Amino acid sequence: MALIDAALAACDTMLVIGYTKPGFPGYEPALRDGWIAQLYPQVQRLVVDEASLPLLCRQRGITPLPFPADGAPDAEQRAFAAWLCLDVCGVEADAVFTSEDYGDGFAEALTQYFRVRTGRADPVTHVCVDPARTRIPISGTAIRRDPHAHRAFLDPRVYAHFVDRVCLLGGESSGKTTLAAALADHLGTVWVPEVGRTRWEAQGGRLDYSDMRAIAEDQLALEDRLALQAQRWLVCDGSALTTAFYSEHDYGAVDPALRAMAARPYAHTFVCAPDFPFVQDGTRRDAAFRATQHRWYLDKLNSAGVPYTVLHGLLAARIARTCAQLSA
């Protein structure tokens, strides 16, 4: 981002190129490309790997060059990058922005490539941005090693990708919401309240089938917003699967879009057991309904092959079991 910001301040148009071989697990091209598109929609970008480049070249009628490994010689890397600029992207760069020592040689290689291919005489300028890392004292390697420890160096929209979402399920009066708030406090993060309950209260206790899909959409949207504020974990009080239960139980049908949202994966799923007396707060149904809801969750998770942990006992025991599972 520091490089991109520096280039945007100095240039009319900009091309961001990213490629690596073999790459870093968990940082696939589509993910990195999506980050750049979200953060800098105004720039032209090309983020490729050995698998995606041949397809792109076929689409553009270009014969691909051999994809260099990360440890390939500088000359091979520079020739490949110059080819990506001109032949794949149609860009004759006036300047190249780096924060590394290789920048001068890279700019010279681009100058020679453009001169031979297009006859352009003007040299490509190298702009070196904070090479000593004094303004932003971090490296990509260090961040990849532990993104949570270096969260301050990441845009919240990027860091949200590293937040693991913890889903809590359970029947009415199973301690789910109490656990969500207490667990989030224990973990030093935020939690996502159950949107269905909020909507039910806002509409005076009246919901119908058309509300079901909207509740699930709002639930997932709220998750995404609160993930921007989370630290390491995001505790979710229910999920779209909760809404799918009420839709099926109360209306005998589940909208296909809601069914798809209910399949959203979570890093960890916990089910609160109905192992203490049912408490009626004026909005709940009864203990038999709670038991039905609990069995439904277990059936759906089992049939979908989703791993889960059932939590028993009092709040302290549930927090301890959950944290042990998260640590493992």
C-alpha beads as a LAMMPS data file, in Angstrom:
LAMMPS data file: protein, C-alpha beads

328 atoms
327 bonds

1 atom types
1 bond types

-500.0 500.0 xlo xhi
-500.0 500.0 ylo yhi
-500.0 500.0 zlo zhi

Masses

1 110.0

Atoms # bond

1 1 1 0.000 0.000 0.000
2 1 1 2.874 2.377 0.726
3 1 1 4.269 1.776 -2.772
4 1 1 0.878 2.178 -4.408
5 1 1 0.128 5.368 -2.489
6 1 1 3.490 6.840 -3.471
7 1 1 2.937 5.982 -7.121
8 1 1 -0.617 7.338 -7.155
9 1 1 0.648 10.634 -5.772
10 1 1 3.138 10.948 -8.621
11 1 1 1.483 9.302 -11.638
12 1 1 -1.571 9.776 -13.820
13 1 1 -2.112 6.063 -14.396
14 1 1 -0.754 3.026 -12.649
15 1 1 -0.227 -0.694 -13.189
16 1 1 0.249 -3.060 -10.226
17 1 1 1.879 -6.385 -11.082
18 1 1 2.067 -9.313 -8.703
19 1 1 3.372 -12.808 -9.379
20 1 1 5.162 -15.520 -7.436
21 1 1 6.238 -19.128 -7.848
22 1 1 5.567 -21.308 -5.941
23 1 1 3.646 -18.703 -3.985
24 1 1 2.518 -18.529 -0.380
25 1 1 -0.262 -20.830 0.867
26 1 1 -3.232 -18.776 1.935
27 1 1 -2.286 -15.805 -0.273
28 1 1 -3.523 -17.050 -3.642
29 1 1 -3.631 -14.661 -6.635
30 1 1 -7.420 -14.264 -6.533
31 1 1 -7.241 -13.157 -2.909
32 1 1 -4.416 -10.676 -3.471
33 1 1 -6.095 -9.361 -6.616
34 1 1 -9.315 -8.892 -4.655
35 1 1 -7.526 -6.887 -1.984
36 1 1 -6.033 -4.537 -4.563
37 1 1 -9.366 -4.185 -6.373
38 1 1 -11.101 -3.301 -3.118
39 1 1 -8.447 -0.907 -1.843
40 1 1 -7.478 0.691 -5.179
41 1 1 -10.265 0.308 -7.757
42 1 1 -8.698 3.067 -9.864
43 1 1 -5.497 1.176 -10.738
44 1 1 -4.846 -1.353 -13.483
45 1 1 -3.684 -4.617 -11.977
46 1 1 -2.280 -7.976 -12.992
47 1 1 -1.889 -10.647 -10.327
48 1 1 -1.052 -14.050 -11.799
49 1 1 0.496 -17.404 -11.028
50 1 1 1.740 -20.305 -13.121
51 1 1 -1.793 -21.715 -13.447
52 1 1 -3.689 -18.551 -14.380
53 1 1 -1.194 -16.954 -16.784
54 1 1 -1.617 -19.467 -19.688
55 1 1 -5.390 -18.972 -19.619
56 1 1 -4.975 -15.200 -19.726
57 1 1 -2.542 -15.485 -22.634
58 1 1 -4.949 -17.705 -24.596
59 1 1 -7.692 -15.147 -24.081
60 1 1 -5.421 -12.434 -25.489
61 1 1 -3.791 -14.501 -28.222
62 1 1 -0.326 -14.273 -26.649
63 1 1 2.302 -16.984 -26.325
64 1 1 3.279 -17.129 -22.653
65 1 1 6.851 -16.897 -21.483
66 1 1 8.200 -19.483 -19.022
67 1 1 7.082 -18.519 -15.511
68 1 1 10.177 -17.738 -13.397
69 1 1 10.595 -19.256 -9.957
70 1 1 11.000 -16.900 -7.012
71 1 1 14.740 -17.638 -6.911
72 1 1 15.338 -17.169 -10.646
73 1 1 18.139 -14.802 -11.725
74 1 1 17.402 -11.088 -11.876
75 1 1 17.708 -10.990 -15.665
76 1 1 14.989 -13.628 -16.036
77 1 1 12.686 -11.841 -13.582
78 1 1 13.186 -8.485 -15.309
79 1 1 12.540 -9.862 -18.789
80 1 1 9.376 -11.545 -17.545
81 1 1 8.117 -8.390 -15.826
82 1 1 8.862 -6.268 -18.904
83 1 1 6.926 -8.754 -21.050
84 1 1 3.982 -8.594 -18.622
85 1 1 4.009 -4.797 -18.821
86 1 1 4.137 -4.380 -22.582
87 1 1 2.891 -7.591 -24.177
88 1 1 0.248 -8.642 -21.673
89 1 1 -0.925 -5.285 -20.295
90 1 1 -0.024 -2.936 -23.146
91 1 1 1.772 -0.524 -20.815
92 1 1 5.003 1.377 -21.476
93 1 1 5.959 2.455 -17.982
94 1 1 7.582 5.844 -17.377
95 1 1 8.567 4.966 -13.820
96 1 1 8.860 1.904 -11.608
97 1 1 8.265 2.113 -7.867
98 1 1 10.015 -0.322 -5.504
99 1 1 11.477 -0.316 -2.018
100 1 1 14.319 -2.659 -2.934
101 1 1 17.852 -2.475 -4.288
102 1 1 16.833 -4.265 -7.474
103 1 1 14.860 -1.212 -8.626
104 1 1 17.660 0.479 -10.597
105 1 1 18.458 -2.641 -12.599
106 1 1 14.753 -3.314 -13.131
107 1 1 14.195 0.212 -14.489
108 1 1 17.178 -0.188 -16.848
109 1 1 15.843 -3.531 -18.092
110 1 1 12.441 -1.962 -18.800
111 1 1 14.163 0.907 -20.612
112 1 1 16.030 -1.497 -22.909
113 1 1 12.966 -3.690 -23.518
114 1 1 10.760 -0.750 -24.522
115 1 1 13.555 0.709 -26.685
116 1 1 13.948 -2.514 -28.656
117 1 1 10.243 -3.275 -28.958
118 1 1 8.784 0.207 -29.539
119 1 1 11.748 2.493 -30.278
120 1 1 11.017 4.646 -27.256
121 1 1 14.077 6.693 -26.235
122 1 1 13.019 8.005 -22.815
123 1 1 14.407 6.000 -19.915
124 1 1 12.275 4.418 -17.223
125 1 1 12.832 6.125 -13.869
126 1 1 13.231 4.154 -10.665
127 1 1 11.526 5.668 -7.618
128 1 1 12.697 3.973 -4.422
129 1 1 10.190 4.324 -1.578
130 1 1 11.425 4.064 2.025
131 1 1 14.194 1.530 1.237
132 1 1 15.461 1.537 4.842
133 1 1 11.922 0.810 6.140
134 1 1 12.117 3.739 8.539
135 1 1 8.657 5.108 7.806
136 1 1 6.979 1.683 7.818
137 1 1 9.290 -0.652 9.767
138 1 1 7.926 -4.011 8.678
139 1 1 8.326 -6.592 5.926
140 1 1 5.837 -8.788 4.147
141 1 1 7.679 -11.821 5.472
142 1 1 7.159 -10.716 9.068
143 1 1 3.475 -10.006 8.500
144 1 1 2.870 -13.376 6.858
145 1 1 4.571 -15.054 9.823
146 1 1 2.050 -13.533 12.263
147 1 1 -0.567 -11.152 10.826
148 1 1 -2.258 -10.783 14.230
149 1 1 0.856 -9.444 15.915
150 1 1 1.291 -6.920 13.096
151 1 1 -2.330 -5.927 12.614
152 1 1 -1.449 -2.217 12.857
153 1 1 0.371 -2.476 9.511
154 1 1 -2.621 -3.966 7.685
155 1 1 -5.689 -2.225 6.358
156 1 1 -8.763 -3.518 8.263
157 1 1 -10.229 -4.841 5.005
158 1 1 -7.147 -6.998 4.542
159 1 1 -6.793 -8.008 8.175
160 1 1 -10.430 -9.171 8.253
161 1 1 -9.383 -12.071 6.017
162 1 1 -7.229 -13.447 8.853
163 1 1 -10.008 -13.252 11.440
164 1 1 -11.342 -16.717 12.281
165 1 1 -15.096 -16.759 12.739
166 1 1 -16.498 -18.768 15.626
167 1 1 -20.139 -19.813 15.232
168 1 1 -22.260 -20.528 18.315
169 1 1 -25.472 -22.464 17.766
170 1 1 -28.086 -23.598 20.256
171 1 1 -31.762 -23.791 20.984
172 1 1 -33.687 -21.070 22.753
173 1 1 -32.531 -20.664 26.361
174 1 1 -29.346 -22.659 25.869
175 1 1 -26.994 -19.866 26.996
176 1 1 -25.801 -19.039 23.491
177 1 1 -26.038 -15.249 23.656
178 1 1 -24.599 -15.105 27.168
179 1 1 -21.687 -17.232 25.992
180 1 1 -21.154 -15.081 22.886
181 1 1 -20.761 -11.892 24.924
182 1 1 -18.598 -13.505 27.606
183 1 1 -16.391 -15.335 25.123
184 1 1 -15.769 -12.207 23.072
185 1 1 -14.810 -10.336 26.243
186 1 1 -12.486 -13.174 27.270
187 1 1 -10.816 -13.223 23.837
188 1 1 -10.551 -9.432 23.611
189 1 1 -12.634 -9.193 20.466
190 1 1 -16.171 -8.359 19.311
191 1 1 -19.267 -10.497 18.824
192 1 1 -22.107 -10.506 16.314
193 1 1 -25.616 -10.376 17.800
194 1 1 -28.454 -12.445 16.375
195 1 1 -30.146 -10.271 13.753
196 1 1 -33.359 -12.320 13.793
197 1 1 -33.971 -11.374 17.420
198 1 1 -33.272 -7.711 16.692
199 1 1 -35.643 -7.707 13.713
200 1 1 -38.314 -9.551 15.694
201 1 1 -38.185 -6.892 18.413
202 1 1 -38.172 -4.035 15.879
203 1 1 -41.295 -5.448 14.187
204 1 1 -43.209 -5.918 17.400
205 1 1 -42.815 -9.681 17.491
206 1 1 -44.123 -10.178 13.950
207 1 1 -42.135 -11.993 11.278
208 1 1 -43.199 -13.771 8.113
209 1 1 -41.563 -15.949 5.468
210 1 1 -40.357 -12.955 3.453
211 1 1 -38.309 -11.810 6.461
212 1 1 -36.252 -15.002 6.556
213 1 1 -33.967 -14.305 3.620
214 1 1 -33.554 -10.666 4.628
215 1 1 -32.572 -11.690 8.168
216 1 1 -29.878 -14.029 6.842
217 1 1 -28.552 -11.380 4.466
218 1 1 -28.376 -8.851 7.298
219 1 1 -26.720 -11.436 9.575
220 1 1 -23.896 -12.110 7.139
221 1 1 -23.497 -8.427 6.307
222 1 1 -23.178 -7.621 10.016
223 1 1 -20.559 -10.356 10.375
224 1 1 -18.539 -8.812 7.558
225 1 1 -18.747 -5.334 9.090
226 1 1 -17.745 -6.459 12.562
227 1 1 -14.868 -8.531 11.180
228 1 1 -13.226 -5.166 10.461
229 1 1 -13.141 -4.519 14.220
230 1 1 -12.300 -8.035 15.419
231 1 1 -8.991 -9.212 16.862
232 1 1 -8.011 -12.749 15.849
233 1 1 -11.530 -14.127 16.433
234 1 1 -15.070 -13.021 15.586
235 1 1 -17.696 -14.599 17.829
236 1 1 -21.011 -15.095 16.024
237 1 1 -24.248 -15.520 17.997
238 1 1 -25.909 -17.850 15.514
239 1 1 -25.621 -17.797 11.741
240 1 1 -27.790 -18.020 8.661
241 1 1 -28.320 -21.650 9.669
242 1 1 -30.301 -20.326 12.637
243 1 1 -32.594 -18.480 10.261
244 1 1 -32.921 -21.556 8.052
245 1 1 -34.191 -23.500 11.078
246 1 1 -36.942 -20.986 11.832
247 1 1 -37.868 -20.763 8.157
248 1 1 -38.216 -24.525 7.848
249 1 1 -39.936 -25.021 11.206
250 1 1 -42.373 -22.102 11.036
251 1 1 -43.095 -21.862 7.302
252 1 1 -42.212 -25.295 5.950
253 1 1 -39.830 -23.896 3.340
254 1 1 -36.351 -22.408 2.987
255 1 1 -35.529 -19.927 0.230
256 1 1 -32.694 -21.326 -1.975
257 1 1 -30.641 -18.182 -1.357
258 1 1 -31.089 -18.632 2.386
259 1 1 -30.083 -22.287 2.107
260 1 1 -26.883 -21.227 0.339
261 1 1 -26.119 -18.613 2.997
262 1 1 -26.679 -21.219 5.715
263 1 1 -23.778 -23.197 4.239
264 1 1 -21.249 -20.416 4.978
265 1 1 -18.209 -22.104 6.589
266 1 1 -16.813 -21.112 9.953
267 1 1 -13.405 -21.796 11.440
268 1 1 -15.062 -23.378 14.491
269 1 1 -18.647 -24.330 15.311
270 1 1 -19.929 -24.882 18.834
271 1 1 -23.389 -26.088 19.860
272 1 1 -24.706 -25.143 23.299
273 1 1 -26.357 -28.141 24.936
274 1 1 -29.806 -27.679 26.516
275 1 1 -28.550 -29.090 29.808
276 1 1 -30.000 -26.614 32.297
277 1 1 -33.600 -25.589 33.115
278 1 1 -35.484 -23.705 30.426
279 1 1 -35.958 -20.019 31.247
280 1 1 -38.918 -18.184 29.736
281 1 1 -38.134 -14.513 29.071
282 1 1 -41.428 -13.730 27.371
283 1 1 -40.165 -14.286 23.831
284 1 1 -39.210 -17.981 23.851
285 1 1 -41.351 -21.037 23.184
286 1 1 -40.774 -24.014 25.483
287 1 1 -38.306 -26.727 26.470
288 1 1 -39.693 -29.184 23.889
289 1 1 -39.066 -26.648 21.125
290 1 1 -35.539 -26.080 22.460
291 1 1 -34.834 -29.817 22.273
292 1 1 -36.194 -29.963 18.710
293 1 1 -33.998 -27.073 17.678
294 1 1 -30.919 -28.676 19.247
295 1 1 -31.487 -31.980 17.429
296 1 1 -32.073 -30.137 14.144
297 1 1 -28.711 -28.378 14.390
298 1 1 -26.894 -31.629 15.090
299 1 1 -28.638 -33.365 12.191
300 1 1 -27.801 -30.558 9.753
301 1 1 -24.176 -30.304 10.837
302 1 1 -23.703 -34.057 10.680
303 1 1 -25.304 -34.370 7.244
304 1 1 -23.151 -31.524 5.907
305 1 1 -19.983 -33.016 7.412
306 1 1 -19.301 -29.878 9.457
307 1 1 -17.089 -30.505 12.520
308 1 1 -18.540 -29.124 15.736
309 1 1 -18.148 -29.278 19.509
310 1 1 -21.076 -29.590 21.929
311 1 1 -20.657 -27.419 25.020
312 1 1 -22.029 -28.602 28.352
313 1 1 -22.197 -27.159 31.819
314 1 1 -22.007 -23.683 33.266
315 1 1 -20.624 -20.610 31.542
316 1 1 -17.073 -20.895 32.908
317 1 1 -16.807 -24.508 31.771
318 1 1 -18.086 -23.611 28.322
319 1 1 -15.594 -20.774 27.936
320 1 1 -12.751 -23.030 29.053
321 1 1 -13.753 -25.789 26.613
322 1 1 -14.146 -23.326 23.764
323 1 1 -10.779 -21.655 24.375
324 1 1 -9.065 -25.036 24.618
325 1 1 -10.555 -25.971 21.270
326 1 1 -9.523 -22.675 19.684
327 1 1 -5.989 -23.040 21.007
328 1 1 -5.760 -26.579 19.658

Bonds

1 1 1 2
2 1 2 3
3 1 3 4
4 1 4 5
5 1 5 6
6 1 6 7
7 1 7 8
8 1 8 9
9 1 9 10
10 1 10 11
11 1 11 12
12 1 12 13
13 1 13 14
14 1 14 15
15 1 15 16
16 1 16 17
17 1 17 18
18 1 18 19
19 1 19 20
20 1 20 21
21 1 21 22
22 1 22 23
23 1 23 24
24 1 24 25
25 1 25 26
26 1 26 27
27 1 27 28
28 1 28 29
29 1 29 30
30 1 30 31
31 1 31 32
32 1 32 33
33 1 33 34
34 1 34 35
35 1 35 36
36 1 36 37
37 1 37 38
38 1 38 39
39 1 39 40
40 1 40 41
41 1 41 42
42 1 42 43
43 1 43 44
44 1 44 45
45 1 45 46
46 1 46 47
47 1 47 48
48 1 48 49
49 1 49 50
50 1 50 51
51 1 51 52
52 1 52 53
53 1 53 54
54 1 54 55
55 1 55 56
56 1 56 57
57 1 57 58
58 1 58 59
59 1 59 60
60 1 60 61
61 1 61 62
62 1 62 63
63 1 63 64
64 1 64 65
65 1 65 66
66 1 66 67
67 1 67 68
68 1 68 69
69 1 69 70
70 1 70 71
71 1 71 72
72 1 72 73
73 1 73 74
74 1 74 75
75 1 75 76
76 1 76 77
77 1 77 78
78 1 78 79
79 1 79 80
80 1 80 81
81 1 81 82
82 1 82 83
83 1 83 84
84 1 84 85
85 1 85 86
86 1 86 87
87 1 87 88
88 1 88 89
89 1 89 90
90 1 90 91
91 1 91 92
92 1 92 93
93 1 93 94
94 1 94 95
95 1 95 96
96 1 96 97
97 1 97 98
98 1 98 99
99 1 99 100
100 1 100 101
101 1 101 102
102 1 102 103
103 1 103 104
104 1 104 105
105 1 105 106
106 1 106 107
107 1 107 108
108 1 108 109
109 1 109 110
110 1 110 111
111 1 111 112
112 1 112 113
113 1 113 114
114 1 114 115
115 1 115 116
116 1 116 117
117 1 117 118
118 1 118 119
119 1 119 120
120 1 120 121
121 1 121 122
122 1 122 123
123 1 123 124
124 1 124 125
125 1 125 126
126 1 126 127
127 1 127 128
128 1 128 129
129 1 129 130
130 1 130 131
131 1 131 132
132 1 132 133
133 1 133 134
134 1 134 135
135 1 135 136
136 1 136 137
137 1 137 138
138 1 138 139
139 1 139 140
140 1 140 141
141 1 141 142
142 1 142 143
143 1 143 144
144 1 144 145
145 1 145 146
146 1 146 147
147 1 147 148
148 1 148 149
149 1 149 150
150 1 150 151
151 1 151 152
152 1 152 153
153 1 153 154
154 1 154 155
155 1 155 156
156 1 156 157
157 1 157 158
158 1 158 159
159 1 159 160
160 1 160 161
161 1 161 162
162 1 162 163
163 1 163 164
164 1 164 165
165 1 165 166
166 1 166 167
167 1 167 168
168 1 168 169
169 1 169 170
170 1 170 171
171 1 171 172
172 1 172 173
173 1 173 174
174 1 174 175
175 1 175 176
176 1 176 177
177 1 177 178
178 1 178 179
179 1 179 180
180 1 180 181
181 1 181 182
182 1 182 183
183 1 183 184
184 1 184 185
185 1 185 186
186 1 186 187
187 1 187 188
188 1 188 189
189 1 189 190
190 1 190 191
191 1 191 192
192 1 192 193
193 1 193 194
194 1 194 195
195 1 195 196
196 1 196 197
197 1 197 198
198 1 198 199
199 1 199 200
200 1 200 201
201 1 201 202
202 1 202 203
203 1 203 204
204 1 204 205
205 1 205 206
206 1 206 207
207 1 207 208
208 1 208 209
209 1 209 210
210 1 210 211
211 1 211 212
212 1 212 213
213 1 213 214
214 1 214 215
215 1 215 216
216 1 216 217
217 1 217 218
218 1 218 219
219 1 219 220
220 1 220 221
221 1 221 222
222 1 222 223
223 1 223 224
224 1 224 225
225 1 225 226
226 1 226 227
227 1 227 228
228 1 228 229
229 1 229 230
230 1 230 231
231 1 231 232
232 1 232 233
233 1 233 234
234 1 234 235
235 1 235 236
236 1 236 237
237 1 237 238
238 1 238 239
239 1 239 240
240 1 240 241
241 1 241 242
242 1 242 243
243 1 243 244
244 1 244 245
245 1 245 246
246 1 246 247
247 1 247 248
248 1 248 249
249 1 249 250
250 1 250 251
251 1 251 252
252 1 252 253
253 1 253 254
254 1 254 255
255 1 255 256
256 1 256 257
257 1 257 258
258 1 258 259
259 1 259 260
260 1 260 261
261 1 261 262
262 1 262 263
263 1 263 264
264 1 264 265
265 1 265 266
266 1 266 267
267 1 267 268
268 1 268 269
269 1 269 270
270 1 270 271
271 1 271 272
272 1 272 273
273 1 273 274
274 1 274 275
275 1 275 276
276 1 276 277
277 1 277 278
278 1 278 279
279 1 279 280
280 1 280 281
281 1 281 282
282 1 282 283
283 1 283 284
284 1 284 285
285 1 285 286
286 1 286 287
287 1 287 288
288 1 288 289
289 1 289 290
290 1 290 291
291 1 291 292
292 1 292 293
293 1 293 294
294 1 294 295
295 1 295 296
296 1 296 297
297 1 297 298
298 1 298 299
299 1 299 300
300 1 300 301
301 1 301 302
302 1 302 303
303 1 303 304
304 1 304 305
305 1 305 306
306 1 306 307
307 1 307 308
308 1 308 309
309 1 309 310
310 1 310 311
311 1 311 312
312 1 312 313
313 1 313 314
314 1 314 315
315 1 315 316
316 1 316 317
317 1 317 318
318 1 318 319
319 1 319 320
320 1 320 321
321 1 321 322
322 1 322 323
323 1 323 324
324 1 324 325
325 1 325 326
326 1 326 327
327 1 327 328
